[in-house]
Amino acid sequence: MMVMTAAVQKGAKLAGRKEWIALCVLCLPLMVVSMDVSVLFFAAPAIAEDLRPTATEQLWIFDVYGFVLAGLLLTMGAVGDRIGRRRLLMLGSVGFALSSLLAAYAHSAETLILARGILGIAGSTLMPSTLALVRTMFQDPTQRTKAMSVWSAVMASGVTVGPIIGGLLIDKFSWGSVFLINIPAMALLLLIAPTLLPESRSSVRTRIDAASSVLALVAILSVTYGVKTIAENGWAPLPAVLLAAGLLVGIVFVRRQLILKHPLIDIRALMERRIGGSILINFIATFALMANSMVATQFLQSVLGYDPFVAALWSVLPSVAVGAAAPIAAKLSLTIGRPRVMAGGFLLSALGFGVLTQIRLEGFSPLVILLVGAGLVASGIVSVMTLVADYVVGVAPADRAGAVGGLIETSSELGGAFGIALLGCVLAAVYRHTVSPLLPAGLAPDASAAAGQTIAGASAAAQRLPSDTASQVIHASREAYLSAMHATCLVSGSILLLATVMTAFLLRDKKVSAAVAA
């Protein structure tokens, strides 16, 4: 069936200059939405000083956006199939601009968490629309592979560029400026989209199941809260109940998809080894990518002591390798096959995490080791993500392009959000366990509590202490963070080694056309 699909598409109309320019237009919302997953990494110290969030609130500020985004992508993909992908893109642009304004002027941690959640709702309308429009504009398999390489590189680069943009802005303005830059980007999209982007929708009028949308969102948020709270604070009745309830709701969601005529997720399609395996692999890839961004940006700023502007400039260097990774992976896949290239990408990223565990404050330049390790991780992950997106979109029916696009991006956003949440919990737990014995004796309770929560809290507390005591607190927090970073990288690298084996097994295929799933 997949070979026949590729054969039919080879006779498709070639895209021209207008379509390639339109692809550049689509990259604008894609870049902004993916940037907002990570744009706050360099803002952590400023937010800690201004809003005084707890460790749990800080994690929610970072990842509630990704979880709400992931919980609604499937629904919004189906909405775009029904009402028109360009129309949904433009509606989402308005919502994204307004919610960015709310986030920029939040005056408490709770308000910022709420604003980030609303931002996730608006963002969920943008991402599946971009992928569905790419599927519509580029029907030729060769051109679509190139277009998907651009799409994947932009999405992955957004996660990488987000901290850079954030660092540049925070160095000159308040942390709220990282949200204000979304507004002119969305305004520009609203001006040029009607001229360059084609409208497309499904020819089949399907009913959007609101109950499935609610079930998906409730399951994701409940499981996330339960896992994060238990990982951070230990076993307790409330998170345990919410975790169990989330799993139960997830089971109900799956059963509902199996009986619906037009489900949000085609569960039976996911049971096909290569399609379901590809979605799982994409989840793991973004999981690792966010872990890499999270530990690297905080290390540059909070451990090495660079201000946001300088840290952002150093963060640019690994992006150079990322830009070359996607086209190289696409070329290699035509000769040695996608599964081997993906497995090699995971192995390269695992090696990168291994390099990051070798960083020592007093050893060989920690900055050089960080840049090499982060570059290896990002290059391998982008190679995997490029090939996964091209494969799944290539075999998807045009009528379901938005829903399938939502499925790919759901796995991406869930992977990224879980990367922040779960590995963030590992980072926080090891930090708290390590820092307490290192703090100076006689430290005031409020300063001790702040320094014992996060390295950003330690930096904020040190500013109110005598110089000698402040120096000891900073040194203790940096040593503790380095230990926590090593533990997080070991966990991430181990997961990627397992993913290497999974890729070779799940995507094995003896006689499938290289143009589709080689």
N, C-alpha and C positions, 0 to 999 in steps of 0.2 A: 504493500500500500504506500509506504514512504517513497520507494523507488519510483512508482507511478506518479506520485505527487511532484517529485523533482523533474520527471520527464515532461509533465504538462507545463510546469513553470518555465522550462527552458525556452518555450515559444512565446513567453509573455513580452509585453511591450517594454522597451528600454526606457529608463528614466532619463530626463534631460536636465538642462541647466536649472530650470525652475525647481525641480524636485531636490536637487542638491542644495540649492539656496534655502529651500524650505526645511531641509534637514538641519541646516545651521540655525534656523529660527527655532526649531523644536529643541535644539540643544540648550537654549536659554532657560526655559522652565525646568528642564531636566537637571541642569547644573545647579540652579538655585535650590530646588527641592532636595537634592542629594547633599548639597552644602550644609543645609540646615540640620542634618543629622549630626554633624561634627563641628559646626561653626563655634560652639560654645567651649571647646576644649581649652583654648587659650584664655577664655573669659573666666575660668573657674576661680582664680584668686580674687578678681575684681568682684564677682558675684558673692563670694564668701565674705568679703569685707563689707559689701553694701547691704546684702539681704540676710546674712548670717543663717544660711540653711543648715539643717542637720545633715549627716552623711546620707541618710535615706532620702531626704528632700533633694540633695544635690544629684543623686543618681536619677531620681524621677525627673528633675529638670533636664538632664541629658537625654533620657531615653523614652519619656512619655510620648514625645513627638513620633518616634519610630514605631512604637507599638500601636498608637491610634492609626497612623498611616497604614501599617500592615493590616490592621483589623478591617479597614474599609476599602482597600485596593480592589478586592474581588468585586465588591458591590459597585464601586464606581466604574470598574471596567465594563460591567454589564450595563450600567446606566449609559455609558458612552456608546456602546453598541446600539442602544435603543434610541437615544435622542440626538446622537451625532457627536463624534469625537472632538471636532473643532469647537462646537458649541460648549461642550463640557469643559474643554481646555480654557475657554475664555471666561466662563463662569467661575471656574476654580481660580483663575488669576485675580479676579476681584476679591474673592474670599481670602486668598493668600496675602494680598496687600493689606487688607483691613486687620487680619489677625496678627500680621507682623508689627503693625502699629501698636496694637495692644501689648504685645510682648516687649516692645522697645521701652515702654513707659511703665512696666510693672514695678510696684513698690514693695512687694513682699514675695517670699519664695512660693507661697500658695498661689498668688496671682500669676506668677511666671509659669508655674506648672500648668495652670488652667489655660493660659494663653498658648503654651506650646501644644497642648492637646487640641485646641481649636485649629492651630496651624497645621496639625497633622490631618485633621478632617479636610481642610482646604487642599493640602498637598496630595491627598489621595485621589483627587479629581484630575490632577495634572499628569502623573506618571503613566498610568495605563493609556491615556489619550496619546501621549507621544509615541509609545511603542506601536499602538494600533495604526497610527498614521504612517509610521515607517513601513509597516507591513502593507499598507494600501498603496503607497507611492512607489515602492521598490518591489516589483513583482519578479524581475529576473533574479535567479538564485545568486549569480556572481555579484551583481550590483547590491543585492540585499545583504550578502556577506560583508561587503565593504561598509555599507551603511550601518549594519549592526556592530561592526568593529568600532565605528565612530561613536555610536550610541552607548556601547558598553564602556568605552574609554572615558567618555564624558561623565557617565554616572559614577564610575569608580574614581575619576579625578575629582569630582565634586566633593567626595568624602575627604580626599587629600587636600584639595584647595581650600575647603571650608576653614580649617584651622589657620591657614596662611592669611586668608582675607580677614578672619577674626583678629589675628595678631596685629595686622597692619592698622586696623580700625581702632582697636583698644589702646594701641600705643598713642593715638592722637585724640581719641574721643572716649565717651563712656561705653560700657559694655552693651548698652541698648542699640548702639549704632550697627551692630552686626545684623540686627533685624531690619533696620531702616533701609539698608541697601536693597532689600527685596522689592521695595515699592517702585523705584524707577525701572527695575527689570520687568516687573509685571506690567507696568504702564506701556513700556516699549512693545511687549508681546501683544497687548491689546490693540495697539496701533497697526502692527504689520501682519498679524495673523490672518485677518479677513482677506488680504490681498494674495498672500503666498501659499497659505495652507488650504488644501482641498477639504470639503466636508465629506465625511463618510459615515455610514451607519450600517447595521446589519439589515439584510433584506428580510430576515425572519423576525417577526414581532413577538418577542418573548416577554413574559411577565417577570418582573424583578421581585424576588421573594424577600420581603422585609424581615421576616422571622429569621431566615438564614443569616442575614446581615447582623442582626442583633446577637444571635447565638455565637457567631464568629468573634465579634468584638468582645463579648462577655467572657468567652473561653480564653482568649488571648490575655486580656487584662487580669483576670482572676489567677490564671496559672503564673503569670509574670510576677504579680504581687506576692503570691505565696512562695515562689522559689526565691525571689530576692530577699524577702524578709527572713525566711528560714536560714538562707545562706549567710546573712549578715548577723542576725541576732540569736540564732539557734531555734530549736523547736518550740512552738507556742500554739495554743489552740486556734486563734483567729486565722493566722496564715495557713495552718494545716487544713482548716475547714475550707478556706477559699481555694486552696490548691486542689483539694478533692472535688469541690464544686465545679471548678474550671475544667477539670478532666472529664467530669460527668457531662457538662454542657458540650464539651468537644465531641464526645461520643454521640450525643443527641444530634449535633450538627452533621456529623458524618452519616448517620442513619437517615437523616432528612434528605441529604443530597442523593442518596441511593434511590429514593422513591419519587423525587421530583422529576417532572418532564424536562424542565429547564433549570438545572441546579447551578449554584454559583461555582462549584468545583465539580468537574467530571471525575468522580472518585475512581470509576472503572478505568479511565484513561491513565490516571496516576498509578494504577496497579500494573500497567505495562512497564516492564523493567527499565527501559531506556528513558522514557518520559519521567516517570516517578523518580528514577535515579538522578536524572539531570536536575530536577527541582531540589532534591536533597543536597546534591553537590553544590548548587548555587547558594543554598542556605549556609552551608559550611564555609564557602568562600567568603561571603560577606561577614560572617561571624568572625573570621580571622582578620579580615581587612580592618574592621572596626577596633579589634583588640590592638592591632598594630598602631593605628592612628591615636588611640587613647593613651597608650603607654608612652609613645614617642613624644607627643606634644607636651604632656605633663613633665616628662623628664627634661626636655629642653628648657622649659620655663622654671619649674619648681626645684629641680636638682642642679642643673648647670647654671641656673641663675640668669639666663638671658631675658631681656625684656621682650614683650610681645612682638615688637618689630623685628628684632634680630632673630628671635626664635622662628618667626614666620619665614624669614629669608633662608635660613638653613633648611627649613622644611621643603623648600622648592626643589632641592637637589634630587631626592628620591623620585619626584614627579617626572624627571627626565627619563628615567628608566621605564616608568609606567607608560609614557607616550609611545615608546617603541615596542612595548610588549604585545599589545593587541594585534598590530599588523603582522608581526613575526609569528605569533601563534596561529593566525589565520592561514598564513602560507604553509607552515609546517603541517597543519592538519590535512592539507590536500595530498601530502606525500606519505606521512606516517600514520594518519588517522587521528581523529579527535580524542578518543580515549587515552591514547599515549601522550598526547600533548597536555591534556588536562592532568593526568597523573604526574607528568613531569612538572607541571606548574605547582601542584600541591607539594611535591618533593622540594622544589626550589624555595617555596615559602617556609616549609618546615626548617630548611637549612638557615633561612634568614632569622627565624626565631631562635635557633641555636646560637647564631652569632650574637644576638641581643643578650643572651645569658652570660656572655663573656665580658660585659661592661663592668669595669671597676672604677671607682672614683679616683684611686691613686695609681692606676695602671696606665697602659697605653691609652692614647687619646680616646676618652669615652665618646666624644662627638663623632669621630671617624667611624668607630665601631657601630654607633647608632645609625649613621647614614647608610652604611653598607648593609646592615641587617634590615633596616626599614625598606631600602630599595629592593632587596631580594624578596621580601615578603610581598610587597605591593606588585612587583612584576609578575610573580607566579600567580597571584590571585586574579589579576586583571586578565591574564591569559586564559584562566579557567572560565571566568565570567563571560568573556567575549564569545567563546565557543558554545557555552550553554545557551545563551540568549539566541544566537543564530540558529541553532538546531531546533529549539522548541518553536520559535516563530516560523521557521521554514516549513514545518509539518502541520501547523495550525490551520484550520479552515478559516477563510477570510471573514466569514460571518461571525466567528467567535474570536476575532483578533484582539478586541478590547479585553474580553474576559481572560484569554490566555496571557495577554500582556499583564493583566492584573495578577495572575497567578505567579508569573516570573518575578514581578516586583514585590509581591507579598513575601515570597521566599527570601528575596534580597533584604527587604526591610525588617522582616522578622529575624533573619540572621544577624543583621547589623545591630538591631535593638537587643537581641539576646547576647550578642558579643559584648555590648556595653554593660548590660545588666548582670550577667553571670560572671564574666571575667572581671567586671568592675567589683563584684562582690568578693572574688578571690583577692583582687588587689587590695580592697579595703580591709578584709579579714586579716591577711598577712601583715599589712601595715600596722593595724591596731595591736596585733599580737607582738610585733617586733619593737614598736616604738616605746611602749611603756617602760621597759627596763632601762632604756637609753636616755630618758628625760632626766634633767637635773633634779636632785632632791629639793624639797621645800617649794616647789613651784605652786603658784596660786591655783586653787581648784578650777577656776574658769579657764585659765590658760592651759592647764593640764588637760582639761576636757576637750578644748578646741584642738590642741596639738595631737591628742590621742585619736581624733576622728579621721582627719585627712591632712595631707601635706599642705594643701591650700589653707586649711585652718591653722596649721602650725605657723605658716608665714604671716598670717593676719595677727595671730596672738603675739608673735615675736616683736611686732612693731610697737607694742605697748609695754615691753619689758626692758630692763637695764641691758646695756650692750653685751656684757659678759654672759648673762643668762640667755639673752636672745641668740647669741652665737651657738651656745650649747643646744638650744631647742632646734635651731635650723640644722645643725649637724646631725642630731639624732633623727630628725624627720627625713633628711636626705638618705641616711643609711637605711632607715626602715623602708623608705619607698623603693630603694634599689633592690632590697631583698624581695619586696612584694612584686616588683617588676620581673625579676628573675623567675619567681614562681608562676606568674601569669604567662610568661613566654614559654615555660616548660609545658604547661597545660595546653597552650595553643599549638605548640609544635607537635605534641603527642597526638592531638586531635587530627592534625593535618597528615601525619604519617598514616593514621588509620584511614583517612579520606583517600590517600593514594591507593591503598589496596581496594577500597570500596569502588573507586572510579574504574579501575581495571576490571573489576568483576561485574558491576552493574551495567556498564556501557559496552561490554564486549559485544562484538558483532562480526561475524565471519564474512558475510557477503552482502554488505549494504553499500550503496553508492557513496563514494567519498564526498560527493556534493551535498549529501544530506546528513549522514551520520557516521562517516568513516571512522 
